[in-house]
Amino acid sequence: MVALLAVLTTTSAPSEPEERIPTNFEMLEKTAATAVEELLANMPAVQRGTAIELKKARGVGEIDFVFENVLLMRMQETGFRVSIEKAEEAKEQRDDPGYRLSFQVIRMSLAYTRIGRRYWFGAKEVERLTEIGIFVQLVDLDSGDIVWVGDAQKKHQDTIRYGQLRAVEEEQYAFTRPERDELRWSRLVEPIIVTGIISGLVYLFFSNQSNE
């Protein structure tokens, strides 16, 4: 009776909710956010409310906008008046001193660094890696002087189940669907099988020769 109650108790116990896995887009945003936080922490003290123009000097492709959006939102949250206008137009429209934060996206990517099983048996896993490299210059628009240069290099890595790939990729953004270089067991097993068959045939051949 006690054993039966134990089984019923175990069966009826609610299972813990599965931890939500960030999508590939969200993982890129997280990596961009850590880079932005480092840049803002190292940037010289600039009075809050100061107008700062953001200007991209170099990028790597469509993926750039992930960093740009994070940078824009974080600077606004910090208290800066941020614009993305051209320097000439911006200077005509403001009377107070302003700055330009010129940035280069040197590297930004997401990749599946490993797809496969850790051992001969077990669940198939995917290792994800996001990387970002940013270089920035802060320019005083009144004097034209470069008052600060900085850079940030960040990466994040995690492991998810193979079955979660469809949930973390997004159809509208190609950069969230990196190539899948899968390690198929057939690549390893087939040569072993072929080698075993050949070895068996060689053994049988010499065995027959010795018997004769």
BELMO-V939770 format. One record per helix or strand. SS is the DSSP state (H for helix, E for strand). FROM is the first residue (numbers start at 0). TO is the last residue. If there is no record, write none. Layout:
((SS:FROM:TO) (SS:FROM:TO))
This chain:
((H:1:11) (H:23:41) (E:50:57) (H:63:77) (E:80:82) (H:86:92) (E:97:115) (E:124:139) (E:145:160) (H:161:167) (H:173:175) (H:184:210))
